[in-house]
Amino acid sequence: MDLTGLIISCIYSLACYRALLDTARCRYLAYSSHGPIRTRRGHTVVKALSP
């Protein structure tokens, strides 16, 4: 297994995960301006990700 390829794929997956979190946060802020959704254990992220 190539070590540099593994590191690069890890960095890419981290960047993708961070982008996903940023999108969820932006959508959650947009949703909370209409009406705050305050639940625990990640339900806010699920509701923000749903269209």
Secondary structure, 3 states (H helix, E strand, C coil): CCHHHHHHHHHHHHHHHHHHHHHHHHHHHHHHHHCCCCCCCCHHHHHHHCC
